[in-house]
């Protein structure tokens, strides 16, 4: 049963026995329901109201469920659609999934399975208070990081952001800039690894006219151009010993010398540094100054990899798809449930940067109004085999069920009876799912045989 305001579910089903059965069970589960028995009634109803979920039979007396779906797609917004189909219409169901539908069930099906699909699809509904959600992420680690960054946004102490490449260190630095008293001043981001070492000193600290061949005029470096804003130095571990020495003076004295200069220049900006390297190890290897490390490691913030922040994956995916849809002027309306499920179990070795790049490519190359799993992972999914989508959807669903059942069993100490109660299914159904998913249990307190 939903924990917030009851969801409204629209059922489009012409069979009176099937329709009555679905409506009665959904009402018992606490949902608000509306039942339309023809395609025309569904079209009229969906133009007047927007339910939280649409359950639609493909075979209707006056028109095809596919026609209903395609005609009202612009009015559905984020309302997911679950199709009910006979075995012989699976190819049509797969075509609908590619067109933007969210899931399908093949008749006959168990009511527990139906309710499980309903619950999964309704989890896509925005919860009240979404606007107040964490800016950096929905996961608990990112909420804690955001709270810390808000506390230190208006002090001058140096921040050291650490974490794997692509986790969002620059995003965190820009967030500090945006919420701080320095927001109206420059934010200067420098990738220390991207600038040749023989040019980095001049780029960071500037140079005087005549400092070297070709220096025809004074040049202001990044430290000077930051004014009273923020200077963000990414990949700080790539600095040469000479640049490290000059940076140490900048941090200690709040001043620096331009290359070839004799007059000290004041440094008024706040310094934020970032690295994906272990600076403590580099100190031992003699590659990073210990005194500089202690100067920049005043407020350390470690940003965890995306694979450990499952709660952030889907919100970030939706955000970037929406962003690139707007940027490209695309007709893409959102992300399919299948794509979100596949994204949730992907390991994301490239972290948020990989997710952003996949979303950009998916929006640019999407073949329909919804970003599919094939759009996100073209290297892993076969576009030319309709069965591939079916196998992938099944595999993702099994993986999600397996993980959730294991989590509930751990919570109940392995007691199947209690786990079944928490999952809202019968003990027999849970045993059957455990067998199918290859899960083992030594619990026999409920009298259900495992043979």
VOLO-237649 format. One record per residue (C-alpha): residue number from 1; x, y, z; residue in three letters. Coordinates in steps of 0.02 Angstrom, whole numbers, padded with zeros to 5 digits, m for minus. Example, Ala and Ser with C-alpha at 12.3 -4.5 7.8 and 13.67 -1.06 7.14 Angstrom:
<mivexs>
+---------+--------+--------+--------+------+
| mardren |     px |     py |     pz | tipa |
+---------+--------+--------+--------+------+
|       1 |  00615 | m00225 |  00390 |  Ala |
|       2 |  00684 | m00053 |  00357 |  Ser |
+---------+--------+--------+--------+------+
</mivexs>
This chain:
<mivexs>
+---------+--------+--------+--------+------+
| mardren |     px |     py |     pz | tipa |
+---------+--------+--------+--------+------+
|       1 |  00000 |  00000 |  00000 |  Unk |
|       2 |  00072 |  00170 | m00044 |  Unk |
|       3 |  00146 |  00267 |  00100 |  Unk |
|       4 |  00097 |  00439 |  00036 |  Unk |
|       5 | m00065 |  00505 | m00043 |  Unk |
|       6 | m00156 |  00363 | m00134 |  Unk |
|       7 | m00109 |  00346 | m00316 |  Unk |
|       8 | m00244 |  00347 | m00448 |  Unk |
|       9 | m00238 |  00199 | m00567 |  Unk |
|      10 | m00336 |  00196 | m00729 |  Unk |
|      11 | m00383 |  00023 | m00795 |  Unk |
|      12 | m00428 |  00004 | m00980 |  Unk |
|      13 | m00505 | m00171 | m00994 |  Unk |
|      14 | m00659 | m00229 | m01090 |  Unk |
|      15 | m00673 | m00400 | m01005 |  Unk |
|      16 | m00796 | m00373 | m00861 |  Unk |
|      17 | m00726 | m00516 | m00755 |  Unk |
|      18 | m00544 | m00464 | m00777 |  Unk |
|      19 | m00585 | m00279 | m00754 |  Unk |
|      20 | m00688 | m00309 | m00598 |  Unk |
|      21 | m00552 | m00418 | m00524 |  Unk |
|      22 | m00416 | m00289 | m00553 |  Unk |
|      23 | m00520 | m00145 | m00487 |  Unk |
|      24 | m00572 | m00237 | m00329 |  Unk |
|      25 | m00393 | m00289 | m00287 |  Unk |
|      26 | m00322 | m00116 | m00322 |  Unk |
|      27 | m00455 | m00039 | m00209 |  Unk |
|      28 | m00412 | m00162 | m00072 |  Unk |
|      29 | m00230 | m00108 | m00088 |  Unk |
|      30 | m00283 |  00071 | m00054 |  Unk |
|      31 | m00271 |  00145 | m00229 |  Unk |
|      32 | m00399 |  00260 | m00310 |  Unk |
|      33 | m00460 |  00182 | m00471 |  Unk |
|      34 | m00553 |  00225 | m00630 |  Unk |
|      35 | m00610 |  00094 | m00756 |  Unk |
|      36 | m00637 |  00121 | m00941 |  Unk |
|      37 | m00703 | m00024 | m01046 |  Unk |
|      38 | m00671 |  00045 | m01221 |  Unk |
|      39 | m00529 |  00133 | m01308 |  Unk |
|      40 | m00639 |  00284 | m01345 |  Unk |
|      41 | m00687 |  00302 | m01162 |  Unk |
|      42 | m00503 |  00292 | m01116 |  Unk |
|      43 | m00457 |  00427 | m01241 |  Unk |
|      44 | m00592 |  00544 | m01174 |  Unk |
|      45 | m00544 |  00507 | m00993 |  Unk |
|      46 | m00357 |  00529 | m01017 |  Unk |
|      47 | m00384 |  00699 | m01095 |  Unk |
|      48 | m00481 |  00756 | m00941 |  Unk |
|      49 | m00370 |  00685 | m00804 |  Unk |
|      50 | m00196 |  00619 | m00780 |  Unk |
|      51 | m00188 |  00460 | m00674 |  Unk |
|      52 | m00028 |  00406 | m00589 |  Unk |
|      53 | m00028 |  00241 | m00685 |  Unk |
|      54 | m00121 |  00172 | m00835 |  Unk |
|      55 | m00155 | m00016 | m00849 |  Unk |
|      56 | m00213 | m00053 | m01026 |  Unk |
|      57 | m00265 | m00210 | m01118 |  Unk |
|      58 | m00195 | m00215 | m01295 |  Unk |
|      59 | m00351 | m00297 | m01368 |  Unk |
|      60 | m00503 | m00182 | m01350 |  Unk |
|      61 | m00674 | m00197 | m01436 |  Unk |
|      62 | m00672 | m00032 | m01530 |  Unk |
|      63 | m00487 |  00001 | m01560 |  Unk |
|      64 | m00313 | m00066 | m01524 |  Unk |
|      65 | m00230 | m00023 | m01359 |  Unk |
|      66 | m00078 |  00030 | m01458 |  Unk |
|      67 | m00182 |  00161 | m01547 |  Unk |
|      68 | m00246 |  00225 | m01380 |  Unk |
|      69 | m00069 |  00239 | m01315 |  Unk |
|      70 |  00002 |  00330 | m01465 |  Unk |
|      71 | m00144 |  00452 | m01472 |  Unk |
|      72 | m00136 |  00505 | m01289 |  Unk |
|      73 |  00054 |  00493 | m01268 |  Unk |
|      74 |  00075 |  00684 | m01268 |  Unk |
|      75 | m00052 |  00696 | m01126 |  Unk |
|      76 |  00022 |  00559 | m01017 |  Unk |
|      77 |  00175 |  00660 | m00961 |  Unk |
|      78 |  00263 |  00552 | m00830 |  Unk |
|      79 |  00118 |  00432 | m00802 |  Unk |
|      80 |  00186 |  00255 | m00832 |  Unk |
|      81 |  00089 |  00131 | m00938 |  Unk |
|      82 |  00075 | m00056 | m00904 |  Unk |
|      83 |  00004 | m00159 | m01048 |  Unk |
|      84 | m00087 | m00324 | m01028 |  Unk |
|      85 | m00066 | m00441 | m01175 |  Unk |
|      86 | m00098 | m00617 | m01233 |  Unk |
|      87 |  00053 | m00725 | m01272 |  Unk |
|      88 |  00029 | m00703 | m01459 |  Unk |
|      89 |  00047 | m00513 | m01445 |  Unk |
|      90 |  00219 | m00509 | m01363 |  Unk |
|      91 |  00299 | m00435 | m01520 |  Unk |
|      92 |  00174 | m00294 | m01513 |  Unk |
|      93 |  00210 | m00268 | m01328 |  Unk |
|      94 |  00397 | m00256 | m01364 |  Unk |
|      95 |  00360 | m00127 | m01500 |  Unk |
|      96 |  00260 | m00026 | m01372 |  Unk |
|      97 |  00403 | m00033 | m01247 |  Unk |
|      98 |  00517 |  00040 | m01380 |  Unk |
|      99 |  00387 |  00175 | m01416 |  Unk |
|     100 |  00385 |  00229 | m01235 |  Unk |
|     101 |  00273 |  00110 | m01138 |  Unk |
|     102 |  00346 |  00056 | m00972 |  Unk |
|     103 |  00306 | m00129 | m00948 |  Unk |
|     104 |  00190 | m00269 | m00999 |  Unk |
|     105 |  00113 | m00426 | m00923 |  Unk |
|     106 |  00068 | m00582 | m01020 |  Unk |
|     107 | m00099 | m00668 | m00981 |  Unk |
|     108 | m00129 | m00766 | m00876 |  Unk |
|     109 | m00036 | m00686 | m00731 |  Unk |
|     110 | m00037 | m00698 | m00542 |  Unk |
|     111 | m00113 | m00553 | m00445 |  Unk |
|     112 |  00045 | m00541 | m00339 |  Unk |
|     113 |  00149 | m00517 | m00495 |  Unk |
|     114 |  00028 | m00384 | m00559 |  Unk |
|     115 |  00035 | m00289 | m00394 |  Unk |
|     116 |  00224 | m00300 | m00393 |  Unk |
|     117 |  00233 | m00219 | m00565 |  Unk |
|     118 |  00110 | m00085 | m00511 |  Unk |
|     119 |  00212 | m00044 | m00356 |  Unk |
|     120 |  00374 | m00036 | m00456 |  Unk |
|     121 |  00301 |  00083 | m00586 |  Unk |
|     122 |  00223 |  00195 | m00455 |  Unk |
|     123 |  00393 |  00221 | m00374 |  Unk |
|     124 |  00428 |  00339 | m00519 |  Unk |
|     125 |  00300 |  00462 | m00450 |  Unk |
|     126 |  00377 |  00622 | m00381 |  Unk |
|     127 |  00353 |  00629 | m00193 |  Unk |
|     128 |  00288 |  00784 | m00105 |  Unk |
|     129 |  00430 |  00903 | m00067 |  Unk |
|     130 |  00534 |  00852 | m00216 |  Unk |
|     131 |  00580 |  01034 | m00243 |  Unk |
|     132 |  00672 |  01033 | m00076 |  Unk |
|     133 |  00774 |  00878 | m00123 |  Unk |
|     134 |  00961 |  00875 | m00110 |  Unk |
|     135 |  01047 |  00975 | m00247 |  Unk |
|     136 |  01198 |  00860 | m00260 |  Unk |
|     137 |  01104 |  00696 | m00244 |  Unk |
|     138 |  00964 |  00600 | m00159 |  Unk |
|     139 |  01075 |  00473 | m00072 |  Unk |
|     140 |  01117 |  00493 |  00112 |  Unk |
|     141 |  01305 |  00516 |  00081 |  Unk |
|     142 |  01273 |  00659 | m00041 |  Unk |
|     143 |  01147 |  00740 |  00075 |  Unk |
|     144 |  01280 |  00740 |  00212 |  Unk |
|     145 |  01408 |  00814 |  00092 |  Unk |
|     146 |  01286 |  00950 |  00039 |  Unk |
|     147 |  01250 |  00993 |  00221 |  Unk |
|     148 |  01438 |  01007 |  00255 |  Unk |
|     149 |  01468 |  01116 |  00102 |  Unk |
|     150 |  01327 |  01232 |  00153 |  Unk |
|     151 |  01406 |  01253 |  00325 |  Unk |
|     152 |  01577 |  01301 |  00255 |  Unk |
|     153 |  01521 |  01397 |  00100 |  Unk |
|     154 |  01555 |  01569 |  00173 |  Unk |
|     155 |  01721 |  01539 |  00260 |  Unk |
|     156 |  01891 |  01560 |  00176 |  Unk |
|     157 |  01971 |  01395 |  00227 |  Unk |
|     158 |  02037 |  01290 |  00083 |  Unk |
|     159 |  01930 |  01143 |  00028 |  Unk |
|     160 |  02008 |  00980 | m00033 |  Unk |
|     161 |  01886 |  00875 | m00134 |  Unk |
|     162 |  01938 |  00694 | m00164 |  Unk |
|     163 |  01860 |  00546 | m00254 |  Unk |
|     164 |  01870 |  00446 | m00414 |  Unk |
|     165 |  01874 |  00531 | m00583 |  Unk |
|     166 |  01702 |  00587 | m00637 |  Unk |
|     167 |  01613 |  00582 | m00467 |  Unk |
|     168 |  01569 |  00767 | m00474 |  Unk |
|     169 |  01708 |  00861 | m00384 |  Unk |
|     170 |  01692 |  01013 | m00497 |  Unk |
|     171 |  01503 |  01008 | m00476 |  Unk |
|     172 |  01528 |  01016 | m00288 |  Unk |
|     173 |  01650 |  01161 | m00306 |  Unk |
|     174 |  01528 |  01257 | m00416 |  Unk |
|     175 |  01390 |  01222 | m00290 |  Unk |
|     176 |  01495 |  01304 | m00153 |  Unk |
|     177 |  01521 |  01454 | m00267 |  Unk |
|     178 |  01336 |  01471 | m00307 |  Unk |
|     179 |  01277 |  01470 | m00125 |  Unk |
|     180 |  01418 |  01576 | m00055 |  Unk |
|     181 |  01440 |  01764 | m00034 |  Unk |
|     182 |  01563 |  01751 | m00181 |  Unk |
|     183 |  01427 |  01698 | m00305 |  Unk |
|     184 |  01433 |  01863 | m00400 |  Unk |
|     185 |  01623 |  01849 | m00420 |  Unk |
|     186 |  01717 |  01736 | m00544 |  Unk |
|     187 |  01731 |  01548 | m00532 |  Unk |
|     188 |  01893 |  01498 | m00618 |  Unk |
|     189 |  01915 |  01310 | m00648 |  Unk |
|     190 |  02087 |  01245 | m00696 |  Unk |
|     191 |  02125 |  01065 | m00744 |  Unk |
|     192 |  02308 |  01053 | m00694 |  Unk |
|     193 |  02330 |  00892 | m00794 |  Unk |
|     194 |  02269 |  00971 | m00956 |  Unk |
|     195 |  02399 |  01112 | m00965 |  Unk |
|     196 |  02578 |  01071 | m01018 |  Unk |
|     197 |  02693 |  01086 | m00868 |  Unk |
|     198 |  02804 |  01216 | m00955 |  Unk |
|     199 |  02653 |  01329 | m00979 |  Unk |
|     200 |  02564 |  01298 | m00814 |  Unk |
|     201 |  02660 |  01425 | m00708 |  Unk |
|     202 |  02623 |  01565 | m00830 |  Unk |
|     203 |  02440 |  01512 | m00845 |  Unk |
|     204 |  02416 |  01501 | m00656 |  Unk |
|     205 |  02514 |  01653 | m00598 |  Unk |
|     206 |  02532 |  01758 | m00756 |  Unk |
|     207 |  02689 |  01838 | m00825 |  Unk |
|     208 |  02766 |  02008 | m00852 |  Unk |
|     209 |  02810 |  02083 | m01021 |  Unk |
|     210 |  02976 |  02012 | m01078 |  Unk |
|     211 |  02976 |  01869 | m00953 |  Unk |
|     212 |  03016 |  01749 | m01095 |  Unk |
|     213 |  03026 |  01748 | m01283 |  Unk |
|     214 |  02854 |  01793 | m01351 |  Unk |
|     215 |  02795 |  01879 | m01191 |  Unk |
|     216 |  02750 |  02042 | m01278 |  Unk |
|     217 |  02633 |  02105 | m01141 |  Unk |
|     218 |  02586 |  02074 | m00961 |  Unk |
|     219 |  02472 |  01923 | m00940 |  Unk |
|     220 |  02354 |  01896 | m00794 |  Unk |
|     221 |  02350 |  01715 | m00736 |  Unk |
|     222 |  02204 |  01617 | m00667 |  Unk |
|     223 |  02245 |  01664 | m00487 |  Unk |
|     224 |  02232 |  01848 | m00529 |  Unk |
|     225 |  02077 |  01830 | m00639 |  Unk |
|     226 |  01985 |  01742 | m00499 |  Unk |
|     227 |  01980 |  01911 | m00410 |  Unk |
|     228 |  01879 |  01886 | m00249 |  Unk |
|     229 |  01788 |  01734 | m00315 |  Unk |
|     230 |  01845 |  01552 | m00315 |  Unk |
|     231 |  01998 |  01471 | m00394 |  Unk |
|     232 |  01966 |  01285 | m00421 |  Unk |
|     233 |  02120 |  01180 | m00455 |  Unk |
|     234 |  02075 |  01006 | m00516 |  Unk |
|     235 |  02201 |  00863 | m00526 |  Unk |
|     236 |  02313 |  00951 | m00400 |  Unk |
|     237 |  02424 |  00796 | m00392 |  Unk |
|     238 |  02490 |  00836 | m00568 |  Unk |
|     239 |  02580 |  00995 | m00514 |  Unk |
|     240 |  02769 |  00996 | m00532 |  Unk |
|     241 |  02877 |  01026 | m00377 |  Unk |
|     242 |  02914 |  01204 | m00436 |  Unk |
|     243 |  02729 |  01246 | m00455 |  Unk |
|     244 |  02692 |  01163 | m00288 |  Unk |
|     245 |  02817 |  01282 | m00205 |  Unk |
|     246 |  02734 |  01435 | m00283 |  Unk |
|     247 |  02562 |  01370 | m00235 |  Unk |
|     248 |  02620 |  01347 | m00055 |  Unk |
|     249 |  02669 |  01530 | m00048 |  Unk |
|     250 |  02500 |  01580 | m00121 |  Unk |
|     251 |  02410 |  01483 |  00015 |  Unk |
|     252 |  02523 |  01540 |  00158 |  Unk |
|     253 |  02547 |  01723 |  00112 |  Unk |
|     254 |  02390 |  01752 |  00008 |  Unk |
|     255 |  02507 |  01823 | m00124 |  Unk |
|     256 |  02609 |  01769 | m00276 |  Unk |
|     257 |  02732 |  01833 | m00406 |  Unk |
|     258 |  02698 |  01839 | m00591 |  Unk |
|     259 |  02828 |  01747 | m00695 |  Unk |
|     260 |  02969 |  01873 | m00721 |  Unk |
|     261 |  02894 |  01992 | m00593 |  Unk |
|     262 |  02964 |  02068 | m00435 |  Unk |
|     263 |  02807 |  02146 | m00359 |  Unk |
|     264 |  02696 |  02035 | m00252 |  Unk |
|     265 |  02515 |  02018 | m00310 |  Unk |
|     266 |  02380 |  01991 | m00178 |  Unk |
|     267 |  02271 |  01836 | m00192 |  Unk |
|     268 |  02093 |  01875 | m00140 |  Unk |
|     269 |  02001 |  01719 | m00200 |  Unk |
|     270 |  01954 |  01563 | m00104 |  Unk |
|     271 |  02052 |  01408 | m00155 |  Unk |
|     272 |  01967 |  01241 | m00186 |  Unk |
|     273 |  02077 |  01094 | m00237 |  Unk |
|     274 |  02029 |  00922 | m00303 |  Unk |
|     275 |  02114 |  00759 | m00344 |  Unk |
|     276 |  02075 |  00577 | m00382 |  Unk |
|     277 |  02248 |  00526 | m00319 |  Unk |
|     278 |  02298 |  00475 | m00143 |  Unk |
|     279 |  02405 |  00624 | m00091 |  Unk |
|     280 |  02468 |  00534 |  00065 |  Unk |
|     281 |  02545 |  00400 | m00047 |  Unk |
|     282 |  02621 |  00532 | m00161 |  Unk |
|     283 |  02701 |  00615 | m00009 |  Unk |
|     284 |  02785 |  00450 |  00037 |  Unk |
|     285 |  02845 |  00434 | m00143 |  Unk |
|     286 |  02917 |  00610 | m00137 |  Unk |
|     287 |  02800 |  00673 | m00272 |  Unk |
|     288 |  02696 |  00793 | m00168 |  Unk |
|     289 |  02749 |  00917 | m00035 |  Unk |
|     290 |  02695 |  00873 |  00141 |  Unk |
|     291 |  02683 |  01055 |  00194 |  Unk |
|     292 |  02572 |  01096 |  00045 |  Unk |
|     293 |  02461 |  00947 |  00083 |  Unk |
|     294 |  02428 |  01009 |  00259 |  Unk |
|     295 |  02394 |  01184 |  00195 |  Unk |
|     296 |  02262 |  01130 |  00069 |  Unk |
|     297 |  02185 |  00989 |  00171 |  Unk |
|     298 |  02098 |  01107 |  00293 |  Unk |
|     299 |  01921 |  01047 |  00252 |  Unk |
|     300 |  01930 |  00875 |  00168 |  Unk |
|     301 |  01775 |  00813 |  00075 |  Unk |
|     302 |  01775 |  00640 | m00005 |  Unk |
|     303 |  01643 |  00614 | m00138 |  Unk |
|     304 |  01594 |  00429 | m00155 |  Unk |
|     305 |  01583 |  00339 | m00323 |  Unk |
|     306 |  01414 |  00330 | m00409 |  Unk |
|     307 |  01406 |  00139 | m00395 |  Unk |
|     308 |  01388 |  00159 | m00205 |  Unk |
|     309 |  01250 |  00291 | m00223 |  Unk |
|     310 |  01109 |  00193 | m00305 |  Unk |
|     311 |  00979 |  00320 | m00248 |  Unk |
|     312 |  01065 |  00453 | m00356 |  Unk |
|     313 |  01071 |  00358 | m00521 |  Unk |
|     314 |  00892 |  00378 | m00585 |  Unk |
|     315 |  00870 |  00560 | m00527 |  Unk |
|     316 |  01034 |  00607 | m00611 |  Unk |
|     317 |  00984 |  00513 | m00769 |  Unk |
|     318 |  00817 |  00604 | m00777 |  Unk |
|     319 |  00902 |  00771 | m00744 |  Unk |
|     320 |  01029 |  00752 | m00884 |  Unk |
|     321 |  00902 |  00685 | m01008 |  Unk |
|     322 |  00791 |  00835 | m00970 |  Unk |
|     323 |  00939 |  00953 | m00984 |  Unk |
|     324 |  00997 |  00887 | m01153 |  Unk |
|     325 |  00818 |  00877 | m01217 |  Unk |
|     326 |  00803 |  01064 | m01183 |  Unk |
|     327 |  00977 |  01102 | m01249 |  Unk |
|     328 |  00951 |  01008 | m01413 |  Unk |
|     329 |  00769 |  01061 | m01436 |  Unk |
|     330 |  00729 |  00875 | m01441 |  Unk |
|     331 |  00556 |  00794 | m01435 |  Unk |
|     332 |  00615 |  00665 | m01307 |  Unk |
|     333 |  00490 |  00656 | m01164 |  Unk |
|     334 |  00588 |  00558 | m01036 |  Unk |
|     335 |  00664 |  00389 | m00991 |  Unk |
|     336 |  00579 |  00219 | m00996 |  Unk |
|     337 |  00566 |  00113 | m00839 |  Unk |
|     338 |  00671 | m00019 | m00925 |  Unk |
|     339 |  00811 |  00106 | m00956 |  Unk |
|     340 |  00805 |  00164 | m00776 |  Unk |
|     341 |  00812 | m00016 | m00715 |  Unk |
|     342 |  00964 | m00056 | m00823 |  Unk |
|     343 |  01049 |  00105 | m00768 |  Unk |
|     344 |  01019 |  00061 | m00585 |  Unk |
|     345 |  01117 | m00102 | m00599 |  Unk |
|     346 |  01257 | m00034 | m00711 |  Unk |
|     347 |  01425 | m00019 | m00620 |  Unk |
|     348 |  01462 |  00159 | m00687 |  Unk |
|     349 |  01653 |  00146 | m00693 |  Unk |
|     350 |  01656 |  00323 | m00763 |  Unk |
|     351 |  01541 |  00386 | m00625 |  Unk |
|     352 |  01430 |  00539 | m00654 |  Unk |
|     353 |  01534 |  00594 | m00804 |  Unk |
|     354 |  01493 |  00429 | m00891 |  Unk |
|     355 |  01308 |  00447 | m00848 |  Unk |
|     356 |  01306 |  00624 | m00917 |  Unk |
|     357 |  01391 |  00571 | m01079 |  Unk |
|     358 |  01273 |  00422 | m01102 |  Unk |
|     359 |  01122 |  00535 | m01074 |  Unk |
|     360 |  01187 |  00661 | m01200 |  Unk |
|     361 |  01216 |  00528 | m01333 |  Unk |
|     362 |  01048 |  00445 | m01295 |  Unk |
|     363 |  00950 |  00606 | m01318 |  Unk |
|     364 |  01046 |  00651 | m01475 |  Unk |
|     365 |  01017 |  00480 | m01556 |  Unk |
|     366 |  00850 |  00426 | m01480 |  Unk |
|     367 |  00738 |  00343 | m01608 |  Unk |
|     368 |  00576 |  00382 | m01516 |  Unk |
|     369 |  00497 |  00496 | m01386 |  Unk |
|     370 |  00574 |  00401 | m01240 |  Unk |
|     371 |  00755 |  00359 | m01201 |  Unk |
|     372 |  00768 |  00169 | m01198 |  Unk |
|     373 |  00898 |  00050 | m01127 |  Unk |
|     374 |  00960 |  00026 | m01305 |  Unk |
|     375 |  00989 |  00214 | m01320 |  Unk |
|     376 |  01088 |  00220 | m01158 |  Unk |
|     377 |  01189 |  00061 | m01184 |  Unk |
|     378 |  01205 |  00031 | m01373 |  Unk |
|     379 |  01366 | m00065 | m01343 |  Unk |
|     380 |  01275 | m00194 | m01233 |  Unk |
|     381 |  01103 | m00210 | m01314 |  Unk |
|     382 |  01064 | m00276 | m01487 |  Unk |
|     383 |  00951 | m00155 | m01581 |  Unk |
|     384 |  00905 | m00276 | m01718 |  Unk |
|     385 |  00838 | m00418 | m01610 |  Unk |
|     386 |  00665 | m00388 | m01534 |  Unk |
|     387 |  00693 | m00534 | m01415 |  Unk |
|     388 |  00846 | m00447 | m01341 |  Unk |
|     389 |  00736 | m00316 | m01261 |  Unk |
|     390 |  00626 | m00450 | m01183 |  Unk |
|     391 |  00775 | m00546 | m01112 |  Unk |
|     392 |  00854 | m00388 | m01047 |  Unk |
|     393 |  00695 | m00329 | m00961 |  Unk |
|     394 |  00673 | m00500 | m00880 |  Unk |
|     395 |  00854 | m00506 | m00823 |  Unk |
|     396 |  00844 | m00333 | m00746 |  Unk |
|     397 |  00681 | m00375 | m00657 |  Unk |
|     398 |  00755 | m00537 | m00588 |  Unk |
|     399 |  00909 | m00446 | m00526 |  Unk |
|     400 |  00805 | m00313 | m00439 |  Unk |
|     401 |  00692 | m00445 | m00359 |  Unk |
|     402 |  00842 | m00547 | m00302 |  Unk |
|     403 |  00924 | m00399 | m00218 |  Unk |
|     404 |  00764 | m00341 | m00134 |  Unk |
|     405 |  00721 | m00515 | m00068 |  Unk |
|     406 |  00898 | m00536 |  00000 |  Unk |
|     407 |  00885 | m00367 |  00087 |  Unk |
|     408 |  00718 | m00413 |  00168 |  Unk |
|     409 |  00781 | m00585 |  00220 |  Unk |
|     410 |  00932 | m00504 |  00301 |  Unk |
|     411 |  00815 | m00386 |  00393 |  Unk |
|     412 |  00711 | m00531 |  00459 |  Unk |
|     413 |  00861 | m00637 |  00505 |  Unk |
|     414 |  00821 | m00761 |  00365 |  Unk |
|     415 |  00643 | m00796 |  00424 |  Unk |
|     416 |  00540 | m00827 |  00267 |  Unk |
|     417 |  00373 | m00806 |  00355 |  Unk |
|     418 |  00416 | m00629 |  00413 |  Unk |
|     419 |  00497 | m00585 |  00247 |  Unk |
|     420 |  00340 | m00637 |  00152 |  Unk |
|     421 |  00233 | m00529 |  00267 |  Unk |
|     422 |  00345 | m00378 |  00237 |  Unk |
|     423 |  00343 | m00408 |  00049 |  Unk |
|     424 |  00154 | m00424 |  00047 |  Unk |
|     425 |  00153 | m00596 | m00035 |  Unk |
|     426 |  00115 | m00772 |  00023 |  Unk |
|     427 |  00251 | m00885 |  00092 |  Unk |
|     428 |  00224 | m01005 | m00053 |  Unk |
|     429 |  00248 | m00865 | m00179 |  Unk |
|     430 |  00408 | m00810 | m00092 |  Unk |
|     431 |  00477 | m00987 | m00092 |  Unk |
|     432 |  00438 | m01003 | m00277 |  Unk |
|     433 |  00526 | m00838 | m00315 |  Unk |
|     434 |  00676 | m00891 | m00211 |  Unk |
|     435 |  00689 | m01056 | m00306 |  Unk |
|     436 |  00677 | m00967 | m00474 |  Unk |
|     437 |  00808 | m00838 | m00425 |  Unk |
|     438 |  00928 | m00967 | m00352 |  Unk |
|     439 |  00913 | m00906 | m00172 |  Unk |
|     440 |  00938 | m01027 | m00029 |  Unk |
|     441 |  00869 | m01024 |  00148 |  Unk |
|     442 |  00884 | m01144 |  00295 |  Unk |
|     443 |  00724 | m01076 |  00373 |  Unk |
|     444 |  00587 | m01206 |  00392 |  Unk |
|     445 |  00481 | m01121 |  00526 |  Unk |
|     446 |  00334 | m01093 |  00408 |  Unk |
|     447 |  00311 | m01274 |  00358 |  Unk |
|     448 |  00331 | m01241 |  00173 |  Unk |
|     449 |  00433 | m01375 |  00087 |  Unk |
|     450 |  00583 | m01326 | m00016 |  Unk |
|     451 |  00574 | m01483 | m00121 |  Unk |
+---------+--------+--------+--------+------+
</mivexs>
